[in-house]
Amino acid sequence: MTTPVGLPLDWRKPLAVTLVVTLFSLLVFAETWASIVAIWSRSETFTHGFLVAPTSLWLIWLRRQQYRNLQAQFSWFGLLGAVAGGFLWLVADLVHVLVVQQWAVVGILVSSLWAVLGTNVISSMLFPILFLFLMVPFGEAFIPPLMDYTATFVVTLLRLTGISVYREGLFFTLTSGNWSVVEGCSGLRYLISSFTLGAVYAYLNYTSNKKRAVFIAVSFLAPIIANGFRAYMIVMIGHLSSMKLATGVDHIVYGWVFFGIVMFALFYLGSFWHDAPLNLAVNAPEDPGAAAIASQPSYGWFGLAAIVVCLAIWPPISQGLSGLQNSNVVVPVGFSQPQLDNWQPADAPDWGWEPNFKGVVAESRTFLNDGQALVGLYFANFGDESQGGELVNSQNYLVPQKHKIWRMLRDSDHPVAWASGESVVVEETVLNSSQRDLLVWRWFRVGDKTTDNAYLAKWWQLVKRLRGDSAPELLVVLYTETANQDFDTARDKLRQIALACCS
């Protein structure tokens, strides 16, 4: 039986429950969903997110005849998936890892749909459902390696072309002028666009999962390689035109034109292997077993109540655990007022640089002098990280890439023998201006543990907060000026301070 508009009667209740669960999921985790939309709005890289859900619905609508004869059944596996997604959201919320929270809420939505519609239905519309994960504005973690790859690719091709080039990090110099690889040159925007379009193209044009997987993989790899050639082409245009072309807005235009050509070529080549469309006749379901269904499926409101409870519990739990975090946030006196032999407090020098991070609740800036070197000590406490900044945050730059004065020449890990005998790794950075070089050490101190590994620091934060431990969580920065690039002497001075006040 069907309704006057052609909707099977067996689908009326499942669709109503699906709508209720979707809206409830959006409401319970409204803050996280709002953060996703905010990123879509402010970042051109992720504006495609506005189209993901409509595209998913459109893909389901295209094959609606394939689903009408299927029977929706409540799935306990889907409910378990929603519970797992809720716990993941709780963990990410406690340590303020926004991208994991965003992955979790989409996972909760997908798992809730699984619980409502059942495994048989979800498996038949698996691609449109999984496509919803592309709503997550994910990929910024790939920007640094993509930038380094682009710089290496361009410099290598320039040298193979016979052009003399000097590279220093992400900066390189030709006889015609200077170039640098910035975030826009990473190719992340092209990569995400290509992957998204390639996934839709593969779903619509292939029925073989193997073909789909191959085409999606090519859609991922092609823009990475193409972006290297794009950057090389732009540098060559600028070089051959004596820096008159490809250095302004035309730089961006050339890039998008090149990307359009690459995508056209990719889809054109993919068309040679397309499959015949599926037969989606109304009375001929794809699954022969789907025809043998009950006239009225066993579908009660108990499942809806179970899902509602499993979604609603996580925000209150997070608020309760976050409230245990110490509200009296300070930098311990041992750090803010160090007492070290042979080192005396000194006035702040005119170096033209000092650490500065967003969201800091309490901080301490101190300078010490031993008669030979001046060392700066900076400690930042971000509190419960609800002030718009986090202890571990990719936006905690020492120097923005397009800074007018300072450049980050080198960034690497450096092992330090700690007072306890263990070896602690710190992040070592060389900052350069036209007047001086600074050697900077940076690491995280969570309770009594020290690391420069962002993932390990987040893990320690999570364990500490689940235990209700209010010990300080600090970002530590030590820095000193280097004379004639004598980094060994500078490291020795920083190590003396680190062992005396931070180990």
C-alpha positions in Angstrom: 0.0 0.0 0.0 1.1 3.6 -0.7 -0.2 7.0 0.2 -1.7 9.3 -2.4 1.7 10.8 -3.1 3.3 7.4 -3.7 5.0 7.0 -0.2 4.7 3.4 1.1 2.6 3.3 4.3 5.4 1.2 6.0 7.7 4.2 5.6 5.6 6.9 7.3 6.6 6.1 10.9 10.3 5.5 10.2 10.6 8.8 8.3 8.8 10.6 11.1 11.2 9.1 13.6 14.2 9.9 11.4 13.1 13.5 11.2 12.7 13.7 15.0 16.0 12.0 15.7 17.9 14.3 13.3 16.4 17.5 14.8 17.1 16.3 18.3 20.7 15.4 17.4 21.2 18.9 16.0 19.6 20.5 19.1 21.6 18.6 21.7 24.9 19.3 20.1 23.9 22.7 18.7 27.1 24.4 19.8 29.3 21.9 17.8 27.1 22.1 14.8 27.2 25.9 15.0 31.0 25.7 14.9 30.9 23.7 11.7 28.6 26.2 10.0 30.8 29.1 11.3 33.9 27.5 9.6 31.9 27.0 6.4 30.9 30.7 6.4 34.4 32.2 7.1 36.6 29.8 5.1 36.5 29.5 1.3 38.2 26.2 1.7 35.2 24.6 3.4 32.2 26.4 1.8 31.4 23.2 0.0 30.0 22.0 3.4 26.8 23.9 2.8 26.2 21.6 -0.2 27.0 18.2 1.4 23.7 17.5 3.1 21.6 18.6 0.1 23.8 16.5 -2.1 23.3 13.5 0.1 19.6 13.9 0.0 19.7 14.3 -3.7 21.7 11.1 -4.2 19.1 9.3 -2.0 16.3 10.8 -4.0 17.8 9.7 -7.3 17.6 6.1 -6.2 14.4 6.3 -4.1 12.9 3.4 -6.1 15.7 1.2 -4.7 14.7 1.9 -1.1 10.9 2.0 -1.2 10.5 -1.8 -0.9 13.0 -2.1 1.9 11.7 -2.4 5.5 13.0 -0.1 8.3 13.9 -1.9 11.5 15.4 -0.6 14.7 19.2 -1.5 15.0 20.9 -2.0 18.3 24.3 -1.8 16.5 23.3 1.7 15.3 22.4 2.7 18.9 25.8 1.4 20.1 27.4 3.5 17.4 25.6 6.6 18.7 26.8 5.9 22.2 30.4 5.5 21.0 30.0 8.8 19.1 28.7 10.5 22.2 31.6 9.3 24.3 34.0 10.4 21.6 32.3 13.9 21.7 32.7 13.9 25.5 36.4 13.2 25.3 37.0 15.8 22.7 34.9 18.4 24.5 36.9 17.9 27.8 40.2 18.7 26.0 38.7 21.1 23.5 39.7 19.3 20.3 37.1 20.9 18.0 37.7 18.9 14.9 37.2 15.6 16.8 33.9 17.0 18.3 32.8 17.8 14.8 33.6 14.3 13.5 31.8 12.9 16.6 28.5 14.8 16.0 28.4 13.7 12.4 29.1 10.1 13.6 26.3 10.5 16.1 23.9 11.6 13.4 24.9 8.8 11.0 24.7 6.2 13.8 21.3 7.5 14.9 20.0 7.1 11.3 21.4 3.6 11.3 19.6 2.9 14.6 16.3 4.3 13.2 16.4 2.7 9.7 18.3 -0.5 10.4 21.3 -2.2 8.8 19.5 -3.3 5.6 18.3 0.2 4.7 21.5 2.0 5.7 23.7 -0.5 3.8 21.7 0.1 0.6 22.3 3.9 0.9 25.7 3.7 2.4 27.5 6.2 0.2 25.0 9.1 0.6 25.1 8.5 4.4 28.9 8.4 4.6 29.1 11.4 2.3 27.7 13.4 5.3 31.2 13.1 6.9 32.4 15.6 4.3 30.5 18.3 6.3 33.4 18.3 8.7 35.8 21.1 7.9 38.8 18.8 8.1 42.2 19.1 6.5 44.1 22.0 8.1 46.5 19.5 9.6 47.7 18.6 6.1 48.6 22.2 5.3 52.3 22.2 6.7 53.3 19.0 4.9 51.5 20.1 1.7 53.4 23.4 1.8 56.7 21.6 2.3 55.9 19.2 -0.5 55.0 22.2 -2.8 58.2 24.0 -2.0 60.3 20.9 -2.6 58.4 20.1 -5.9 58.9 23.6 -7.3 62.5 23.9 -6.3 63.3 20.5 -7.8 61.6 21.3 -11.1 63.3 24.7 -11.2 66.7 23.1 -10.8 65.9 20.5 -13.4 64.9 23.3 -15.7 68.4 24.8 -15.2 67.3 27.8 -13.1 69.5 28.7 -10.2 67.5 28.8 -7.0 68.4 29.2 -3.3 65.9 27.6 -0.8 65.6 28.5 2.9 62.6 26.6 4.4 59.5 27.7 2.6 61.3 30.7 1.1 63.3 30.5 -2.1 65.1 33.0 -4.2 65.6 33.2 -8.0 67.6 35.8 -9.9 64.4 37.5 -10.8 62.9 37.8 -7.3 61.9 36.1 -4.1 59.1 33.6 -3.6 57.5 31.9 -0.6 55.0 29.1 -0.2 52.1 30.3 1.9 49.0 28.4 3.1 47.1 29.3 -0.1 49.8 27.5 -2.1 49.4 24.2 -0.2 46.6 23.1 -2.6 44.3 22.0 0.2 41.3 23.8 -1.4 41.9 22.0 -4.7 42.4 18.7 -2.9 39.1 18.9 -1.0 37.2 20.1 -4.0 38.6 17.3 -6.2 38.0 14.6 -3.6 34.4 15.7 -3.0 33.5 16.0 -6.7 35.4 12.8 -7.5 33.4 10.9 -4.9 30.1 12.0 -6.3 31.2 11.3 -9.8 32.4 7.8 -8.9 29.1 7.0 -7.1 27.0 8.2 -10.1 29.0 6.7 -12.9 30.2 3.3 -11.5 28.5 0.4 -9.9 31.7 -1.5 -9.1 33.0 -0.6 -5.7 36.5 -1.3 -7.0 36.2 1.3 -9.8 34.7 3.7 -7.3 37.6 3.3 -4.9 40.2 3.7 -7.7 38.6 6.8 -9.0 38.3 8.4 -5.6 41.9 7.6 -4.9 42.9 9.2 -8.2 40.8 12.2 -7.3 42.8 12.5 -4.1 46.2 12.1 -5.5 45.8 14.1 -8.8 45.3 17.5 -7.2 48.4 17.0 -5.0 50.6 16.3 -8.0 48.8 19.0 -10.1 49.3 21.6 -7.4 53.0 21.2 -7.6 52.9 21.8 -11.4 50.5 24.7 -10.8 53.0 26.4 -8.4 55.9 25.7 -10.7 54.0 27.2 -13.6 53.2 30.4 -11.6 56.8 30.8 -10.6 58.0 30.3 -14.2 55.5 32.9 -15.5 56.7 35.3 -12.9 60.4 34.5 -13.6 60.1 34.8 -17.4 58.1 38.0 -17.2 60.6 39.6 -14.7 58.0 39.4 -12.0 55.3 41.4 -13.9 52.9 38.5 -14.2 51.5 35.9 -11.7 52.4 38.0 -8.7 48.9 39.5 -8.0 45.3 38.5 -8.5 46.2 36.7 -11.7 48.2 34.3 -9.5 44.9 33.0 -8.2 43.1 33.1 -11.5 45.8 31.0 -13.2 45.5 28.5 -10.3 41.7 28.0 -10.6 41.9 27.8 -14.4 44.6 25.1 -14.1 42.5 23.3 -11.6 39.4 23.4 -13.9 41.4 21.9 -16.7 42.7 19.1 -14.4 39.2 18.2 -13.2 37.8 18.2 -16.7 40.6 15.9 -17.8 40.0 13.6 -14.8 36.3 13.3 -15.5 36.8 12.9 -19.2 39.2 10.0 -18.7 36.9 8.5 -16.1 34.1 8.4 -18.6 35.8 5.7 -20.6 35.1 3.2 -17.8 31.6 4.2 -16.7 29.1 1.5 -16.0 25.5 1.1 -17.2 23.0 2.7 -14.8 21.2 0.4 -12.4 17.6 -0.8 -13.2 15.6 1.0 -10.5 12.1 0.1 -11.6 9.4 0.5 -9.0 8.3 -3.1 -8.9 11.8 -4.5 -9.3 13.8 -4.0 -6.1 17.6 -4.4 -6.4 17.6 -7.0 -3.6 15.4 -9.9 -4.4 14.9 -10.6 -0.7 13.5 -7.2 -0.2 10.3 -8.1 -1.9 9.3 -10.5 0.9 8.4 -8.0 3.6 5.7 -7.8 6.2 2.8 -5.6 5.5 3.5 -3.7 8.8 7.1 -3.7 10.2 7.6 -4.1 13.9 8.7 -0.6 14.7 8.0 0.9 18.1 8.7 4.1 20.0 11.0 2.4 22.4 13.8 2.8 19.9 13.2 6.5 19.7 13.3 6.9 23.5 16.5 4.9 23.7 18.2 7.1 21.1 17.0 10.3 22.8 18.4 9.2 26.2 21.7 8.1 24.7 22.1 11.5 23.0 21.0 13.7 25.8 23.3 12.5 28.5 26.6 13.7 27.1 26.5 17.5 27.5 25.5 17.4 31.2 28.3 14.9 31.9 30.8 17.2 30.1 29.7 20.2 32.1 30.0 18.4 35.3 33.6 17.2 34.6 34.6 20.6 33.2 33.4 22.2 36.4 36.1 20.3 38.4 38.8 22.2 36.6 40.5 24.7 38.9 39.0 28.2 38.4 41.9 29.8 40.3 44.3 29.8 37.3 47.8 31.1 38.0 51.4 30.5 37.0 53.2 28.9 40.0 55.7 31.1 41.8 58.4 28.6 41.0 58.0 29.5 37.3 57.1 33.2 37.5 59.8 34.1 40.0 62.7 31.6 39.5 65.7 31.7 41.8 68.7 30.4 40.0 72.4 30.5 40.9 74.5 32.7 38.6 71.4 34.1 36.9 69.9 37.5 37.9 66.7 39.1 36.8 67.1 41.6 33.9 65.1 44.2 32.1 63.3 43.2 28.9 65.5 43.6 25.9 64.5 45.4 22.7 64.6 42.3 20.5 61.4 43.1 18.7 59.7 39.8 19.4 58.1 38.1 22.3 55.6 35.2 22.7 52.0 36.1 22.2 49.1 33.7 22.1 45.3 34.0 22.2 43.2 32.8 25.0 45.8 33.0 27.8 44.2 33.5 31.2 47.4 33.8 33.3 51.0 34.4 32.0 54.5 35.2 33.3 57.3 36.9 31.4 60.8 36.9 33.0 64.3 37.7 31.7 67.5 36.3 33.3 71.1 37.3 32.7 74.3 35.4 33.7 76.7 38.1 32.4 77.1 36.3 29.1 73.7 35.7 27.7 70.1 37.0 28.2 67.3 34.4 28.3 63.6 35.0 28.2 61.2 32.8 30.1 57.5 32.7 29.2 54.7 30.6 30.8 51.1 30.7 29.7 48.1 29.1 31.4 45.0 28.8 29.3 42.7 27.9 32.3 39.8 25.7 31.3 40.4 26.7 27.7 37.0 28.4 27.4 38.4 31.8 26.5 38.8 31.2 22.8 42.2 29.6 23.0 43.7 26.2 23.9 47.0 25.0 25.4 47.4 22.8 22.3 46.3 24.7 19.3 47.7 24.8 15.7 47.0 28.6 15.7 49.6 29.2 18.5 52.1 30.6 16.1 55.5 31.9 17.3 55.5 34.0 14.1 52.8 34.3 11.5 54.1 33.2 8.1 53.5 36.6 6.5 55.2 38.6 9.3 56.8 41.8 8.1 59.9 41.4 10.2 60.4 37.9 11.4 60.8 34.6 9.6 60.8 31.0 10.9 63.8 29.4 9.4 63.9 26.1 11.1 61.5 24.1 13.2 62.5 20.7 14.6 62.6 18.5 17.7 65.5 18.7 20.0 66.3 16.2 22.9 67.2 17.6 26.2 68.7 15.5 29.1 66.4 16.3 32.0 67.4 16.5 35.7 65.7 13.2 36.4 67.9 11.5 33.9 65.2 11.1 31.2 65.5 12.6 27.8 62.7 15.2 27.1 62.1 16.4 23.5 61.4 20.1 23.0 60.4 22.0 19.9 63.3 24.1 18.7 62.7 27.0 16.3 65.1 29.5 14.8 63.5 33.0 14.3 65.3 35.4 12.0 65.0 39.1 11.3 67.3 41.6 9.5 69.0 42.4 12.8 69.2 39.2 14.8 68.5 35.4 15.2 66.6 34.0 18.2 66.7 30.4 19.3 63.4 29.3 20.8 62.5 26.2 22.8 58.8 25.4 23.4 57.0 22.6 25.1 53.9 21.7 27.1 53.8 21.0 30.8 50.7 19.1 32.0 50.8 18.6 35.7 54.3 17.2 36.3 54.7 15.8 32.8 56.6 17.5 29.9 56.4 16.9 26.2 56.4 18.8 22.9 54.0 16.2 21.3 50.6 17.8 20.9 48.8 14.5 20.9 50.5 13.2 24.1 49.7 16.6 25.8 46.1 16.2 24.9 46.0 12.7 26.3 47.5 13.8 29.5 45.0 16.7 29.7 42.2 14.2 29.3 43.4 11.8 31.9 44.0 14.7 34.4 40.6 16.2 33.9 38.8 12.9 34.2 40.5 12.5 37.6 39.5 16.0 38.7 43.2 17.0 39.0 43.6 20.8 39.1 47.4 20.9 38.6 48.6 23.7 36.2 48.7 23.1 32.5 51.4 25.4 31.0 52.8 26.3 27.6 56.5 27.0 28.2 58.7 29.1 25.9 62.4 29.8 26.5 64.3 32.0 24.0 67.7 33.7 23.6 69.6 35.7 21.0 72.3 33.8 19.0 75.5 35.5 17.9 77.0 34.5 14.6 74.6 31.5 14.5 76.3 29.9 17.5 73.4 27.7 18.3 75.4 25.3 20.5 76.1 28.0 23.0 72.5 29.2 22.9 71.3 25.7 23.5 73.6 25.3 26.5 72.1 28.5 28.1 68.5 27.4 27.5 69.3 24.0 28.9 70.6 25.5 32.1 67.4 27.5 32.6 65.2 24.5 31.7 66.9 22.2 34.1 66.8 24.7 36.9 63.2 25.9 36.8 61.2 23.5 34.6 62.5 19.9 35.1 
